[in-house]
């Protein structure tokens, strides 16, 4: 059953990825108009140009990279390289284990982006957004992808992760990334059910808090189990989430909406208070 799935995904990978990602962005942007969670000013005319410009830049740069996760997975399989290929695991257990390993690696890299000062200088571009909605999804400095890509490719090669798992994970990641950044209020029961499996908008909004103790939580990108397992999970009442201050306390002016300033931010010697440790109370 995995072989037909892999063949289908290989054949339709690009239209599926772009269709699901941009389809999710459009649908979620519309949902934000009627099911808003946060009460902060949308200020889309101020925030969106820089956010979407970074999105376009990152999509272009990712497309220019000559090596992909699928290509590395194919190389590993053809050369019997990596742990999974050495063990010759059955297809379905290998597929499920690969999804878990790939998700865990995203969690671990995200954690490192917050804990290592040199990486936080780059990652703080994402957290400098004073609001949060679907446009925040790919508000990343291009250097972040340049750092993450070799780690991801090395992991795929070392474990010999199956190509089908890589294809499915990348599709799921594209949709969940847009979903988790959306400024939408979910019904309490739906939030609870989904939150046991995937990262929800409620869960990820806490991670974008201006209060460092909340920023240093909920690192998951796809599955929520890693934060629960490693003690970095945090919950908050939806009404409190709606009033929560987002972004970085040291950047609350028009710089946060300047593409040029965001691209220069990793090289600017600004404070990194949530790593140094802030004594400020929860906003």
Secondary structure, 3 states (H helix, E strand, C coil): CHHHHHHHHHHHHHHHHHHHHHHHHHHHHHHHHHCECCCCCCCHHHHHHHHHHHHHHHHHHHHHCCCCHHHHHHHHHHCCCCHHHHHCCCHHHHHHHHHHHHHHHHHHHHHHHHHCHHHHHHHHHHHCCCCCCHHHCCCCCHHHHHHHHHHHHHHHHHHCCCHHHHHHHHHHHHHHHHHHHCCECCCHHHHHHHHCCECCHHHHHHHCECCHHHHCCCCCCCECHHHHHHCCCCCCCHHHHHHCCECECCECCHHHHCHHHHHHHHHCCCCCHHHHCCCCCCC
